[in-house]
Amino acid sequence: MSQIPALIPTSLLLASLVALLVGLKSHRAAHLIALAGAVVAFVCSLLGLQAVIQGDGEAIRYAMGAWVPPIGIEFVLDSLAAYMVTLITFIGVMVLIYAPRSLAFETPGRQGMVYPSMTLVLAGLVGMCLTGDVFNLYVFLEIAALAAYALLAIGDRGAPVATLRYLLFGAVGGGFYLLGVAYLYFAAGTVNMADLSMRLPELMESQAVIVAAVLMVVGLGVKMALFPFHLWLPDVYTNAPSVSAGLIAPIMTKVSAYAIIRLFLDVFPPGFFTESLPIATTIGWVSAAGIVFGSVLAIAQHDYRRMLAYSSVGQLGYIGLGIGLANPLGMIGGLLHILNHALMKGLLFMIGGAVRLRFGTTKIPEYVGVGRAMPWTMVAFTVGVLAMVGIPPTAGFFSKWYLLLGAADAGAWIWFAVIIVSSLLSAIYFFRVVEMIYRDPETDSAVADHEPREAGEAPASMFWPITIMATAVMAVGIFNVLIVSALLERIVAPLGG
C-alpha cells in the first residue's frame, strides 16, 4: 500500500512511453496500452482512496529513491490528493474507452500520437496532485501542459493558432509560478510542502514570501483560466477534437485550482491568504465577474463547443468563489464543484462528439431532430443539462447549495445573488439546446434537408462511457453527503470548521 503514490503516475508514464513506440505501427495497440495504463492508475487510485478513508485521513507517503524529505522528493496521498487522482484517472479511463471511433472520424491517421499524449496528460495531472513539494508541482504542471498542446493542436483548422495562444498564456503562467517558487525557496530554504508549512509562520512579514504567494497564485490562475485570464480557453475548446476537449476541459483547469487550494490550506500559514493578503477575496471577486461574463457570453453562441467553452469560464468561477469565501462551507462547495463540473462537462463534450459523428455538425441550430435520432444519448444530455443548471438531485445542485450556504455564512450577498442569477442564465442557454434537439425536423423548415450521416445511437464504445458519466452525475448528487463527510470535511479542517 505504501507504493501506491508512486505507482499511479508511474503506470501512466510507462503506458505513455510504450504507446508512443507501438503507435507508430498500430493505433489499436497504442490505444489498448494507454487504456491499460489508465485502468491500472484508476484501480491504484481507488485502493489509495479507500486506505485514506479507512485510515481517518492519514496520508500515505512515499520517498523517491529512499531520500528522506525535505531533501528528497516525496509523493503524498492524503484526502485531497486521493480525491483528485481518483477523479482524474476515472475521467481518463472513460475518455480513452470513448476515443477510437471519435478520433477515427475527426483526426483520421493521427490517432497513434494521441494516445501517448493522453496518458502523459494524465501522468502530469496526477503528479501535480501527489507531489509533496512546490517545485515538482511545476515540473508535472509543464509535463501535462506540453502533452495537452499536442492533443489540442490536431483539431480543426483554427486549432494550431488557438493552441499557440494557449501555449503563450501557459508559458507566462508557468513562469510566474516558477518565479514564485524561487522567491519562496530563497526565503524559506526549502520547497517541501510540509517543511514550508512549519517554516512560513515565522516569515509571514517577509517581502519575498508575500511576492512568492502573489506570483504563484497568479501563475496558477492563468493555468486555471480564471477570469480575466480565460482568453485562451474559448478558441482552444472550440477547435479541439472532441476527445481532446473531453479530456482537457473536465480536469486540466481543475488541477490548477487544486494547486491554489493546496497552497491555501496546507502550505501557507492559516490566515495568510485572507488576513495578511487579500488573495482569497480577490479570487472571489474576479470569479464572481467570470461567472456572469461566461454565462452571458454562452447565451450568444451558436456553436455547441464554443457555448460549452464559455460555460466553463463561468463554471470555473464557482470553484474560485469557493476559494474566495474561505470558510468551510464555501470551500466544500468549491471542492465538490471540481468533481461535479468534471463529470458534467466531460459528459457534455462526449455527447457533442457523438452528435458530430452521427450528424457531422457542431452548430446548435442544426441539432433539430437529434433527440429523435439518438434518444438515449439525449437522455444523458438532459441529465447533464439539469446538473449544469443545478436541478436536484443531480450533482450540480449540491455544490451550488454549499456555495450558497458559504456565501450566506460569510454575509457575501452579492456573491449569493451571482450564483442564483448565473443558474438562471445557464438555464437559458442549455434549455435552448434541449428545445432544439426535441423539435420535430419534419415541421422545421430550417433543417428540412438536414439528415444524419449515420442512423441510430452513438457507437457502443462511445455510448457506454456517456451512460456511465451520466449515471455518475446522478450518483454524486444522491450520495454527496458521503463524499462530504468522508473526504471534504477533513480537507477543509484547517479553515476551522
N, C-alpha and C positions, 0 to 999 in steps of 0.2 A: 504493500500500500504506500510505503514511503517513496516509491519510484514514480508514482502517478504524475506528479507535477512535471517531471521531465519526459515521461512517455507521451504526453498529449502533444506537445509541439514536435517531438522527435518523429512520431509516426507520420505527421503531416509533411515534415521536411523530407523524410525518406521517400514518401509516396510521390512528392513533387519531383524529386530527382529521377526516380525510376520512370515515372510517367513521361518526363521530358525525353528520356532516352528511347523508350519504346514508342512514343508518339510519332517519331519520325517514320516508323514503319506501319503502325496500326493505331488508328484512332480509337477503336473499340478497346484494345488492350490498355491504352492510356487512360480511358475512362474507367475501366474496371479497377485499375491500380489506384487511381485518385479516389474513387469511391471507397475502396477497401481501407485506404489510409484515413479517410474521414470517419468511417464507421468505427475503426479502432479508437480514434481520438474521442468520438462520442461516447463509446462504451466506457473508456477510461474516465471521461468527464462525469458520467453518471455514477460510477463507483466512487470517485472522489467526492462528489456532491453528497452521496449517501453517508460516506465516512465523516464528512464535516458536520452534517446534520446530527448524526448519532453521537458525535463527539462534542456536542454542545458548542459548536463553532470553533473548536480548537483547530488551528491551522496545521496543514501538512507541509513540512519544509524539506527542501532538497538542495544540498550544496553541490554545485557543479565541481567535478574533479576533486572532491573532498577538501576543497579550500574553504575554511571556516569564514563566514561573513563576520564583519563587514568587508574583509579583504577580498574574499571570493564572491562569485556570482551565485545568488540564491534564488530559487523558484519557490513561491509560497502559494499554496492553495488554501485560502481562507473562505469565509462565507461569500464575500463579494466576488472573489475570483472564480469560485465554483459556480456561482450564479451566472456569471458572464460566459465562461468557457463552455458550459452546457448549452447555453443559448446559441453561441457561435457555431459549435460543432453540429447541433441539430439543424440549423439553417443550412449549413454546408452539405450535410447528407441529403436533405430534401432537394436542394438545387442541383446537386450532382445527379441524383436519380432523374430529375426533370430534364436535364440538359441535352442529351443526344439529339432528339428529334428537333428541338428548337434551334440548336446550333446548325444542324444539317440544312435547315431551311434558311436561316438568317446569315450564317457565315460559312457557306459550303467550302470545304477544302482546308479550313483553318482550325478545325477542332483540335488537332493534335497539340497545338500550343496553348489552347485554352485550359485544358485540364490541369497541367502542372501549374499554371498561373493561379487557378482557383485554389488549389491546395496550398500554394505559397501565401496567398492572401490569408487563408485560414490560419496557417502557421504563424504569420506575423501578428495577427489579431489575438490569438490565444497566448502568444508570447508576451504581448503587452499586458495582458491581464495577470499572467503568472509571475512575471519578473518581480524580484524584490528590490530592485534599485532603479533610480530615475534615469540613469544613462542607458541601461539596456532597454528601458521602455522606448527610448528614442530609436535604438537600433531596430527593434521589432516594428516600430511605427513606420520606419522607412522601408523595411522589407515588405510589409503589407502594401505600402503606397506604390512602390515600384512594380509589384505584381499587378496591382489594380490598374495602373496606367496601361499595361499591356492588355488587360482584359477589356478596358473601355475603348481603346483606340481602334478596335477592329469592327466597329459598328457601322452605322450609316455614313453617308458622305461627309457630314459635318463632324464625325466622331474624332478624327485626328486633331482638328483645331480646338474642339472643346476639351479634349484630353490635355493638349498643350497648356491651355489656360489653367486647368486643374493642376497640372504639374508645377506651373509657376506659383500658384497660390500655395500648393503643398510645400514647395521649397522654402517659401517665405515663412510659412507656419512652422515647419521643421527647424528652420534657422533660429526663429525666435525661441522655440522651446529649448534647443541645444544651448543657446547663449544663456538662457536662464539656468540650465543645469550647471554651466561653467561658473556663473556667479555663486550658485549655491555651494558648489564644491570649494571654491576659494574661501567662502565664509565659514563653512562647517567642517571641511576636510574629509567629507565622505559623500558617497552617492547612495549608500544603502538606506532604504526607506525606514527601517526600524531604527537604525542608528541616527538618522536625521531627526526622527520624532523625539529622540531623547536629547539631542544637542540644540535643536532650534528654539526651545523655550527660553534659553539664555541669550538668544541672538535676535529676539523679536524687534529690537530697535536698530538692528544693523541695516544700513542702506543697501548693502549687497543682497541681503535676504529679501528685502522689500522689492528691489528691482527684479530679482530672480522670480519671485512669485508672480509679478505682473507679466514678465516675459513668457513664462511657462503657460500661464492661463491664456494669454493672447494667442500664443502659438497653437495650443490645443483648440482654442475657439475657432481658428481658421480651419484646422483639420476637421472640426465638428460641423463646419458650415453654419456656425451660429451667426445670426443676423448681426451686423451687415456684412459678414464675411462669406455670405452664401453665393456670391456672384458666379462662381464656377459651377454650381450644382445643377441648375435647370438644363443647360445645354448638354452637360455630360449625361444625365439620366435620359434625356430625350433622344440622343443619338446612339446610346449604347445598345448592344444586343440585349434581348430580354433576359437571357441567362446572367449576363454581367450585372445588369441593373437589379435582378432578383437576388444577387449575392451581395453586391456593394451597398445598395440602398438600405437593407434591413440592419446591417451590422457595422459597416465601416465607420460611419459617423458616431455610432453609439459607443464604440470603444474609446474614442477621444473624449466623449462625455464621461465615460467610466474613469479615465485618467484624471480629469478635473475633480471628480468626486473622491478619488483615491487621495489626491493631494490635499483636498479639503478635510477629509475625515482622519487620515492616517499618517500624513507626513508633516504638515504644518501644524503648529500648536492650536488648541481649541480657541476660537475667537479671533484668530489671525485674519481669516477671510471676511469676518463680519464686524469686528471692533477695531482692530489695528488698521485694516484696509477695507474700503467698501467694495471689495471684489464681488461678493455674493449679491449685493444689492444691484451692482452694475449689470451683472449677468442676468438678474431678474428683469430689469427694465428693458434691456435690449432684446431679451427673449419675448417679453410681452409685445414689443413692437414687431418682432418677427412673426409671432403668431397671427397678428392682424394682417400684416403685409402678405404673408404666404397664403392665408385663407382668401384674401381679396383677389390676389393675382391668379389663384387656382380657378376662380369662377370664370375668368376671362379666357381660359384656354380651350382650344378645340382639338388638340392632340392629347390622347389619353395619357401618354407617358409624361408630357410636359405638365399636365394637370397634377399627376402624382408627384412630380418633382417639386412644384410649388407647395403642394400639400406637405411634403417632407420638411420644407423650410418652416412651416407653421408648427408641425408636429414636433420637430426638434426643439422648438421654443418651449413646449410643455416640460421637456426634460430640464432645460435651462431654468424654467420657472421653479421647478422643484429644488434646484440648487440655490436659486436666489432666495427662496423662502427660508432656507437654513434652519428649519425646525423639523422634528421627526416626521410629522405627518406629510409635510411638503416633500421631504427627501424620499420618503417611501413612495409617494406619488410619482416622483421623477424616475426612481429606480424601476418601479412597476411599469412605467410607460416605455422604458428601454425595451423590456420584454414584449409588451403589448404591441408597440409600433413595429418591432422587428417582425413579429408574426403577421400583423395586418398588412404591412407594406410588402413583405415578401410574397404573401398570398396574392395581392392585387397585381404586382408585376408579373407573377407567374400566369395569372389569368389573362393579362394583356398579351403575353407571348402566345398563349393558346389561341386566343381570338385572331391574332396576327397570322398564325399558322393556318387556321381554317378559312379566314376571310381575307387575308392579305392586306389588312388596314390597321392603322392606329388612330384614325380620325373618329371622334365621338359621334358626329352626325351620321356616319356610316355604320354605327353599331345597331341600327334599327333591324329587328328580327333576330339578333343573336340569341336572345332568350328562348326563342322557339327552336333554333337550330342546335343549341348547346344548353339544354335545360338544367342539367345537374351542375355543370360548370358555373352557370349563372346563379344557382342557389348558393354555391360557395362565394361567388362575388357579392351577393346580397348580404351574406354573413359578414364579409369584410367591410362592406359599406356601413352596416349597422354598428360595427365595432369602431370604425373611424369616427362616426358621428357621436358615438358614446351612448348607445342604447343598451340597457341591461337586458339579459345577463352577459353580454359579450365582454371581452377583456377591456376594450377601450373605455367603458363606463367607469370601471373601478379605479383606474389610475387618475382619471379626471376627478373622481369623487374624493380621493385622498388629497389631490391638489386643492380642491375647493375647501376641504377641511383645514388644510395647512394655511391657505390664504385667510380664512376666517380666523384661525387661531392667531395669526400674525397681524390681523387688522388690515391686511392688504386688499382693500375692497376694489381698487381699480383692477388689480390682477384677477380677483374673483370675477369681476364683470367681463374681463377679457376672455376667460375660459368659457363662460356662458355664451358670449357673442360668437366666439370662434366655432363653437359647436353648431350654432345655427348657420354660420357661413359654410361649414363643412357639409351640412345637410343640403344646402343649395346646390353645390357643385357635384356632390355624389348622387343625389336623388335625380338630378338631371340625366346622369348616365343610366340610372336604373329605368327611368322613363323611356329612354331611347331603346334599351335592349328588349323591353317588353312591348314595344309598339308592334303593330301588325304591318309587315312590309308590303302586303298586298294593297293596303289602303294608303300607303305613304308614297306619294309621287316622287319625293326627293330621292328615294332609293329603289325605284321600280326596277332598275336594271342591275341592281347590286346582288350578286349571288355568291354563296360561299365557294372557296376554292375546292374544299372537300366537305362532304356532308358528315354530320354526326358530332359526338362529343370529342374532346381532346383525346389524343392517343393515351393508352393506359399508362405509359411511362410518365406522362405529364399530368394525367387526371388524378392518379393516386397521391402524388405529393400535394397537389392542390387540395384534395379531400382531407388529407392529414393536417395540413396547415389550417384549414377552416375548422376542423374539429378542435385543434389546439387553441384557436382563438376563443371558442366557446368554453373549453375546459379550463383555461386560465381564468376566465371570468367567473365561472362557477366555483372554482377552488382557490380563488385569490387569497382567501383568509389563511389557508395552509401555507401558501408561499410567503405571505407577510409574517406570519408567526414563526415559521421555521427558519427563515433567512433574513428578511428585510429588517425586522425589528432589531436583530443582532447587529446588522450593518450600521444602522443609524444610532446605535447606543452612544457613540461619542458626542452626539448632539444633546444628550441629557434626557432623552425620552425613554 
